[in-house]
Amino acid sequence: MDETRELLASVQKRLPCSETKTFAETHLGLIRRKIAELRALEATVASLVSGCETTCCNGAAPDCVILRPEPNAA
């Protein structure tokens, strides 16, 4: 939201279009990175849910794949 306000403020400040475009391009890049991160998170959570359904559904909580530490976690 702050980026959107800054973008709109550039109109009020009468900044050159090239500066506004550069700002918007940077903001777009950040949005795309966040979307990619969210998609990766979605895939991870979906995998965990699927694993839970196939391996430990209705079992004891300590056996749940969702609660197991990641193998690469430090």
DSSP file (Angstrom, degrees, kcal/mol; ACC not computed):
  #  RESIDUE AA STRUCTURE BP1 BP2  ACC     N-H-->O    O-->H-N    N-H-->O    O-->H-N    TCO  KAPPA ALPHA  PHI   PSI    X-CA   Y-CA   Z-CA
    1    1 A M     >        0   0    0      0, 0.0     4,-2.3     0, 0.0     5,-0.2   0.000 360.0 360.0 360.0 -38.4    0.0    0.0    0.0
    2    2 A D  H  >  +     0   0    0      1,-0.2     4,-2.5     2,-0.2     5,-0.2   0.897 360.0  52.4 -60.7 -38.8    2.8    2.4    0.8
    3    3 A E  H  > S+     0   0    0      1,-0.2     4,-2.4     2,-0.2    -1,-0.2   0.886 107.9  51.2 -64.7 -37.8    4.2    1.9   -2.7
    4    4 A T  H  > S+     0   0    0      2,-0.2     4,-2.5     1,-0.2    -1,-0.2   0.909 109.7  49.6 -65.4 -41.6    0.8    2.7   -4.2
    5    5 A R  H  X S+     0   0    0     -4,-2.3     4,-2.5     1,-0.2    -2,-0.2   0.916 111.1  49.8 -62.3 -41.8    0.7    5.9   -2.2
    6    6 A E  H  X S+     0   0    0     -4,-2.5     4,-1.6     2,-0.2    -2,-0.2   0.903 109.7  51.6 -63.5 -39.7    4.1    6.8   -3.4
    7    7 A L  H  X S+     0   0    0     -4,-2.4     4,-0.7     1,-0.2    -2,-0.2   0.930 112.3  45.0 -62.7 -45.2    3.2    6.1   -7.0
    8    8 A L  H >X S+     0   0    0     -4,-2.5     4,-1.3     1,-0.2     3,-0.7   0.856 108.9  57.3 -67.0 -34.0    0.1    8.4   -6.7
    9    9 A A  H 3X S+     0   0    0     -4,-2.5     4,-2.5     1,-0.2    -1,-0.2   0.821  95.6  65.0 -65.5 -30.3    2.2   11.0   -4.9
   10   10 A S  H 3<>S+     0   0    0     -4,-1.6     5,-2.4     1,-0.2     4,-0.4   0.826  99.8  52.7 -62.9 -28.9    4.5   11.1   -7.9
   11   11 A V  H X<5S+     0   0    0     -3,-0.7     3,-0.9    -4,-0.7    -1,-0.2   0.929 110.1  46.5 -69.3 -45.2    1.6   12.4   -9.9
   12   12 A Q  H 3<5S+     0   0    0     -4,-1.3    -2,-0.2     1,-0.3    -1,-0.2   0.856 112.6  50.1 -65.2 -33.9    1.0   15.2   -7.4
   13   13 A K  T 3<5S-     0   0    0     -4,-2.5    -1,-0.3    -5,-0.1    -2,-0.2   0.560 107.9-129.9 -79.8  -7.2    4.7   16.0   -7.4
   14   14 A R  T < 5 +     0   0    0     -3,-0.9    -3,-0.2    -4,-0.4    -2,-0.1   0.894  40.3 178.3  57.6  43.4    4.7   16.1  -11.2
   15   15 A L      < -     0   0    0     -5,-2.4    -1,-0.1     1,-0.1     5,-0.0  -0.380  39.7 -86.1 -69.7 153.6    7.7   13.8  -11.4
   16   16 A P    >>  -     0   0    0      0, 0.0     4,-1.9     0, 0.0     3,-0.7  -0.291  34.7-119.2 -59.8 146.9    8.8   12.9  -14.9
   17   17 A C  H 3> S+     0   0    0      1,-0.2     4,-3.0     2,-0.2     5,-0.2   0.853 112.7  60.8 -55.6 -37.3    7.0    9.9  -16.4
   18   18 A S  H 3> S+     0   0    0      1,-0.2     4,-2.2     2,-0.2    -1,-0.2   0.872 105.1  47.5 -62.4 -36.7   10.3    8.0  -16.6
   19   19 A E  H <> S+     0   0    0     -3,-0.7     4,-2.4     2,-0.2    -1,-0.2   0.905 113.1  48.0 -69.2 -41.2   10.8    8.2  -12.8
   20   20 A T  H  X S+     0   0    0     -4,-1.9     4,-2.5     2,-0.2    -2,-0.2   0.905 111.9  50.0 -65.5 -41.0    7.3    7.1  -12.2
   21   21 A K  H  X S+     0   0    0     -4,-3.0     4,-2.7     2,-0.2    -2,-0.2   0.919 110.0  50.2 -63.4 -44.1    7.7    4.2  -14.7
   22   22 A T  H  X S+     0   0    0     -4,-2.2     4,-2.3     2,-0.2    -2,-0.2   0.922 111.6  48.4 -60.3 -45.0   10.9    3.1  -13.0
   23   23 A F  H  X S+     0   0    0     -4,-2.4     4,-2.4     1,-0.2    -2,-0.2   0.928 112.6  48.4 -60.4 -45.6    9.3    3.2   -9.6
   24   24 A A  H  X S+     0   0    0     -4,-2.5     4,-2.5     1,-0.2    -2,-0.2   0.884 110.1  51.8 -64.2 -39.5    6.3    1.1  -10.9
   25   25 A E  H  X S+     0   0    0     -4,-2.7     4,-2.1     2,-0.2    -1,-0.2   0.908 110.4  48.6 -63.4 -42.0    8.6   -1.4  -12.6
   26   26 A T  H  X S+     0   0    0     -4,-2.3     4,-1.9     2,-0.2    -2,-0.2   0.929 112.2  48.5 -62.3 -45.4   10.5   -1.9   -9.3
   27   27 A H  H  X S+     0   0    0     -4,-2.4     4,-2.3     1,-0.2    -2,-0.2   0.891 109.1  53.4 -62.2 -40.8    7.2   -2.3   -7.5
   28   28 A L  H  X S+     0   0    0     -4,-2.5     4,-2.5     1,-0.2    -1,-0.2   0.895 106.5  52.8 -61.5 -41.4    6.0   -4.8  -10.1
   29   29 A G  H  X S+     0   0    0     -4,-2.1     4,-2.1     1,-0.2    -1,-0.2   0.904 109.2  49.1 -61.0 -42.0    9.2   -6.8   -9.6
   30   30 A L  H  X S+     0   0    0     -4,-1.9     4,-2.3     2,-0.2    -2,-0.2   0.908 110.7  50.4 -64.2 -41.9    8.6   -7.0   -5.8
   31   31 A I  H  X S+     0   0    0     -4,-2.3     4,-2.4     1,-0.2    -2,-0.2   0.922 110.1  50.1 -61.7 -44.5    5.0   -8.1   -6.4
   32   32 A R  H  X S+     0   0    0     -4,-2.5     4,-2.1     1,-0.2    -1,-0.2   0.880 110.2  50.1 -64.6 -37.6    6.1  -10.8   -8.7
   33   33 A R  H  X S+     0   0    0     -4,-2.1     4,-2.3     2,-0.2    -1,-0.2   0.915 110.6  49.6 -65.6 -42.1    8.7  -12.1   -6.2
   34   34 A K  H  X S+     0   0    0     -4,-2.3     4,-2.6     2,-0.2    -2,-0.2   0.906 109.8  51.3 -62.9 -41.2    6.1  -12.1   -3.4
   35   35 A I  H  X S+     0   0    0     -4,-2.4     4,-2.4     2,-0.2    -1,-0.2   0.919 109.8  49.7 -61.8 -43.7    3.7  -14.1   -5.7
   36   36 A A  H  X S+     0   0    0     -4,-2.1     4,-2.1     2,-0.2    -2,-0.2   0.907 111.4  49.1 -61.8 -41.9    6.4  -16.6   -6.4
   37   37 A E  H  X S+     0   0    0     -4,-2.3     4,-2.4     1,-0.2    -2,-0.2   0.909 111.3  49.5 -63.9 -42.0    7.2  -17.0   -2.7
   38   38 A L  H  X S+     0   0    0     -4,-2.6     4,-2.6     2,-0.2    -2,-0.2   0.874 109.2  52.0 -65.9 -36.6    3.5  -17.5   -2.0
   39   39 A R  H  X S+     0   0    0     -4,-2.4     4,-2.2     2,-0.2    -1,-0.2   0.903 110.2  48.7 -65.5 -40.2    3.1  -20.1   -4.7
   40   40 A A  H  X S+     0   0    0     -4,-2.1     4,-2.1     2,-0.2    -2,-0.2   0.912 112.4  48.5 -64.8 -41.9    6.1  -22.0   -3.2
   41   41 A L  H  X S+     0   0    0     -4,-2.4     4,-2.7     2,-0.2     5,-0.2   0.910 109.5  52.8 -63.3 -42.2    4.5  -21.8    0.2
   42   42 A E  H  X S+     0   0    0     -4,-2.6     4,-2.7     1,-0.2    -2,-0.2   0.920 109.2  49.2 -58.8 -44.6    1.2  -23.0   -1.2
   43   43 A A  H  X S+     0   0    0     -4,-2.2     4,-2.1     2,-0.2    -1,-0.2   0.894 111.7  49.2 -63.4 -40.0    2.9  -26.0   -2.7
   44   44 A T  H  X S+     0   0    0     -4,-2.1     4,-2.2     2,-0.2    -2,-0.2   0.941 113.7  44.6 -64.6 -48.2    4.7  -26.8    0.5
   45   45 A V  H  X S+     0   0    0     -4,-2.7     4,-2.7     1,-0.2     5,-0.2   0.904 112.5  52.2 -65.2 -41.0    1.5  -26.6    2.6
   46   46 A A  H  X S+     0   0    0     -4,-2.7     4,-2.5    -5,-0.2    -1,-0.2   0.899 109.8  49.9 -61.4 -40.1   -0.5  -28.6    0.1
   47   47 A S  H  X S+     0   0    0     -4,-2.1     4,-2.7    -5,-0.2    -1,-0.2   0.901 110.8  49.2 -64.7 -41.6    2.1  -31.3    0.2
   48   48 A L  H  X S+     0   0    0     -4,-2.2     4,-2.4     2,-0.2    -2,-0.2   0.923 111.8  48.2 -63.2 -44.4    2.0  -31.4    3.9
   49   49 A V  H  X S+     0   0    0     -4,-2.7     4,-2.2     2,-0.2    -2,-0.2   0.924 112.9  48.3 -62.4 -44.5   -1.8  -31.6    4.0
   50   50 A S  H  X S+     0   0    0     -4,-2.5     4,-1.7     1,-0.2    -1,-0.2   0.912 111.3  50.6 -62.2 -42.6   -1.7  -34.4    1.4
   51   51 A G  H  X S+     0   0    0     -4,-2.7     4,-2.2     1,-0.2     5,-0.5   0.878 109.2  51.7 -63.2 -37.8    1.0  -36.2    3.4
   52   52 A C  H  X>S+     0   0    0     -4,-2.4     4,-1.4     1,-0.2     5,-0.8   0.910 108.3  51.2 -64.3 -42.5   -1.1  -35.9    6.5
   53   53 A E  H  <5S+     0   0    0     -4,-2.2    -1,-0.2     1,-0.2    -2,-0.2   0.839 118.2  37.4 -65.0 -32.9   -4.1  -37.4    4.7
   54   54 A T  H  <5S+     0   0    0     -4,-1.7    -2,-0.2    -5,-0.1    -1,-0.2   0.731 128.2  25.7 -94.1 -23.2   -2.2  -40.4    3.4
   55   55 A T  H  <5S+     0   0    0     -4,-2.2    -3,-0.2    -5,-0.2    -2,-0.1   0.769 131.1  10.5-114.2 -31.3    0.1  -41.2    6.3
   56   56 A C  T ><5 +     0   0    0     -4,-1.4     3,-2.8    -5,-0.5    -3,-0.2   0.250  67.9 151.7-140.9  18.1   -1.2  -40.1    9.7
   57   57 A C  T 3 <S+     0   0    0     -5,-0.8     3,-0.1     1,-0.3    -4,-0.1  -0.335  84.2   4.7 -58.4 128.3   -4.8  -38.9    9.5
   58   58 A N  T 3  S+     0   0    0      1,-0.2    -1,-0.3    -2,-0.1     3,-0.1   0.514 107.7 121.0  72.3   7.8   -6.4  -39.5   12.9
   59   59 A G  S <  S-     0   0    0     -3,-2.8    -1,-0.2     1,-0.2     2,-0.1  -0.175  76.0 -61.7 -86.3-172.3   -3.1  -40.6   14.4
   60   60 A A    >   -     0   0    0      1,-0.1     3,-1.6    -3,-0.1     4,-0.4  -0.448  47.4-119.3 -71.5 143.7   -1.2  -39.1   17.3
   61   61 A A  G >  S+     0   0    0      1,-0.3     3,-1.8     2,-0.2     6,-0.3   0.856 110.4  59.9 -53.8 -41.7   -0.1  -35.5   16.9
   62   62 A P  G 3  S+     0   0    0      0, 0.0    -1,-0.3     0, 0.0    -2,-0.0   0.759 103.8  53.4 -61.6 -21.4    3.6  -36.3   17.2
   63   63 A D  G <  S+     0   0    0     -3,-1.6    -2,-0.2    -7,-0.1     2,-0.1   0.536  81.7 117.3 -87.2  -6.8    3.4  -38.6   14.2
   64   64 A C    X>  -     0   0    0     -3,-1.8     3,-0.8    -4,-0.4     4,-0.7  -0.407  63.4-142.1 -68.0 131.5    1.8  -35.9   12.0
   65   65 A V  T 34 S+     0   0    0      1,-0.2     3,-0.3     2,-0.2    -1,-0.2   0.769 100.5  62.3 -64.4 -25.0    4.0  -35.0    9.0
   66   66 A I  T 34 S+     0   0    0      1,-0.2    -1,-0.2   -18,-0.2   -17,-0.1   0.846 106.1  44.6 -68.6 -32.3    2.9  -31.4    9.4
   67   67 A L  T <4 S+     0   0    0     -3,-0.8    -1,-0.2    -6,-0.3    -2,-0.2   0.555  89.3 105.3 -90.7  -8.9    4.6  -31.3   12.8
   68   68 A R  S  < S-     0   0    0     -4,-0.7     2,-0.1    -3,-0.3    -5,-0.0  -0.469  78.4-109.7 -71.8 142.1    7.8  -33.0   11.8
   69   69 A P        -     0   0    0      0, 0.0    -1,-0.1     0, 0.0    -2,-0.1  -0.393  37.5-101.1 -68.3 149.8   10.9  -30.8   11.5
   70   70 A E    >   -     0   0    0      1,-0.1     3,-1.3    -2,-0.1     0, 0.0  -0.441  25.9-125.4 -67.4 144.0   12.2  -30.3    8.0
   71   71 A P  T 3  S+     0   0    0      0, 0.0    -1,-0.1     0, 0.0     0, 0.0   0.834 110.7  43.6 -61.3 -32.0   15.2  -32.5    7.2
   72   72 A N  T 3  S+     0   0    0      2,-0.0     2,-0.2     0, 0.0    -2,-0.1   0.362  84.3 124.1 -94.8   5.5   17.3  -29.4    6.2
   73   73 A A    <         0   0    0     -3,-1.3     0, 0.0     1,-0.1     0, 0.0  -0.443 360.0 360.0 -70.0 136.0   16.2  -27.2    9.1
   74   74 A A              0   0    0     -2,-0.2    -1,-0.1     0, 0.0    -2,-0.0   0.438 360.0 360.0 -98.9 360.0   19.1  -25.9   11.1
